[in-house]
Amino acid sequence: MPKSTNDDDYKTAGEWQWNSKILWSKIVQTDKDKCWAWLGASGPNTNLFGARRNGKAQMTQARRMLYSDITGEDCQDIQIKMKCKNAYCMNFEHFETLPNQRIYYTDGTLRGTRQVEDKQAGLKRATLREVKWWQV
């Protein structure tokens, strides 16, 4: 874990470690129903936050660390979408979590991960021919 004047500021969930105090200092909280602004780093499609994964520094989506900070759960196996459609929003009330599911090529090799809204869709070992555009 990185050096800190106060180790109580650091939290851990799964493979991730982050400074909760720094995370919250970069969020401008307003009304519960409105989007909350992110004052930290941002990429082309999302807000970014520096955390540690397995002890190595790594940038990740800030909303993933916020989800883990609030729930105490590992964010590794979920996809977080925004109900408000604002990719830079940090309001936890606007988060919608979906499971990540692996999609395979027809020869059985791993293609990558996609979010599937219905966990029971049977796509855990689906082939590309079986995956329709509206299911991924």
Backbone hydrogen bonds, N-H to C=O, Kabsch-Sander energy under -0.5 kcal/mol:
donor,donor_aa,acceptor,acceptor_aa,energy
9,D,6,N,-1.8
10,Y,7,D,-1.4
11,K,18,W,-2.7
13,A,16,W,-2.1
16,W,13,A,-2.1
17,Q,52,R,-2.5
18,W,11,K,-1.9
20,S,9,D,-2.9
20,S,18,W,-0.8
21,K,9,D,-0.6
23,L,19,N,-2.2
24,W,20,S,-2.5
25,S,21,K,-1.5
26,K,22,I,-0.7
26,K,23,L,-1.2
27,I,24,W,-1.4
28,V,37,A,-2.6
29,Q,27,I,-0.8
34,K,31,D,-0.9
37,A,28,V,-1.0
39,L,26,K,-3.6
39,L,37,A,-0.5
43,G,46,T,-3.4
47,N,87,A,-0.6
48,L,41,A,-2.9
49,F,60,T,-2.6
51,A,49,F,-0.6
51,A,58,Q,-2.7
52,R,17,Q,-2.8
53,R,56,K,-2.8
54,N,15,E,-2.8
54,N,52,R,-0.5
56,K,53,R,-1.7
58,Q,51,A,-2.8
60,T,49,F,-2.2
62,A,47,N,-1.8
64,R,61,Q,-0.8
65,M,61,Q,-1.3
66,L,62,A,-2.3
67,Y,63,R,-2.3
68,S,64,R,-2.1
69,D,65,M,-2.6
70,I,66,L,-2.4
71,T,67,Y,-2.7
72,G,68,S,-2.2
78,I,75,C,-1.2
79,Q,98,L,-3.2
81,K,79,Q,-0.6
81,K,96,E,-3.1
83,K,81,K,-0.6
83,K,94,H,-3.5
85,K,82,M,-1.2
87,A,85,K,-0.8
89,C,86,N,-1.8
90,M,36,W,-1.7
92,F,90,M,-0.7
94,H,91,N,-2.0
95,F,92,F,-1.5
96,E,81,K,-2.6
98,L,79,Q,-2.7
100,N,77,D,-1.8
101,Q,114,R,-2.9
103,I,112,G,-2.2
104,Y,126,A,-1.4
105,Y,109,T,-3.0
108,G,105,Y,-2.1
111,R,103,I,-2.5
112,G,103,I,-1.2
114,R,101,Q,-2.7
116,V,99,P,-1.3
119,K,117,E,-0.8
121,A,118,D,-1.9
122,G,119,K,-0.5
126,A,123,L,-1.2
130,E,127,T,-1.0
131,V,127,T,-1.0
132,K,130,E,-0.6
135,Q,132,K,-2.0
136,V,132,K,-0.6
136,V,133,W,-0.7
